[in-house]
Amino acid sequence: MVDAARARKLADRIQQIVAEMLERRIKDPRLGFVTVTDTRVTADLREATVFYTVYGSEAERSDSAAALESAKGIIRSEVGRQTGVRFAPTLTFKHDPLPDSARHLDDLITAARSRDAEVARQAQSASYAGEADPYRKPEEGEADLGEDDQA
């Protein structure tokens, strides 16, 4: 087992190598607009999971996944050559759902803001159902019995 800092450095380097390979060396026509978002390496440095997103439709996403799977061997060879580790880690490509989740949350926040604005607009023309101040106040003739006066 290695320390977490070394695993994180290796993961960052693998992310750079994979992104460079996808940009410059992999010429598969199925490969769409792919962005490598994160890489995680196991503690024994044997397996690396590369998270990616694809800009486009579901068909482009599946085509890009197939292209990444077919290019996995050449990418792993390049990772092993450039990192200099004893064993090149096995690469697993996984679609990153984070951007889709973020987009969904943005939509929910926008909807909540519009509902809040609608409630605020309705509240401007609203009036109280009863008195504006519902708390009882002592009348002018009554003495105000505070905590000190009750004993």
Secondary structure, 3 states (H helix, E strand, C coil): CCCHHHHHHHHHHHHHHHHHHHHHCCCCCCCCEEEEEEEEECCCCCEEEEEEEEECCHHHHHHHHHHHHHCHHHHHHHHHHHHCCCCCCEEEEEECCHHHHHHHHHHHHHHHHHHHHHHHHHHHCCCCCCCCCCCCCCCCCCCCCCCCCCC
